[in-house]
Amino acid sequence: MKIFRNERRDQSEAHRRLYARFELAHTVVDFMAAFCFIVGSIMFFSDAWLTPGTWLFLIGSLLFAAKPTLRLIREIKLYRMGDVDDLGNILNEAFKADPVLADRMLYSRNANWAAWIDNRLDQPGTIFMAVGAGHMAGNQKLQDKLAERGIKMMRIQ
């Protein structure tokens, strides 16, 4: 699965700004974690400071755990700004390992949304709907469920 692609960050000025913001956040988290570990290590030289030092180690560990989370969120945001087909391929590959999760997160929800939209369109008025990128990509995407019901839709970017 090719989720981390360096060329994505240069696709547009918006991509570069998003990438830079996440790199800044990643760097800040890195410095905070290092600070917690350095100060915590110093505190370990004194028996009176063992408990606060241990807390700083825990906080530093949580900050280190946040780093890959920031990178994953960044990549998802870059995908949302980019190619829906790419996102669909990633989702399809990821959901092969857990079809129950795929059904609960996307497939059943897409089918239920399509039914709701179909019913809502029978009522007077105009409908505008915004959905997350994951529902517009991959197997059993929302537009496929709508097409099965004879509903035409248009994606606006």
Protein Blocks (a to p, Z undefined) as FASTA:
>chain_A
ZZbcfklmmmpmklmmmmmmmmmmmmmmmmmmmmmmmmmmmmmmpmklmmmmmmmmmmmm
mmmmmmmmmmmmmmmmmmmmmcfklmmmmmmmmmmmmmmlmmmmmmmmmmmmmmmmmmmm
mpgcdddddddfklmgcjhifklmmmmnopacdddZZ
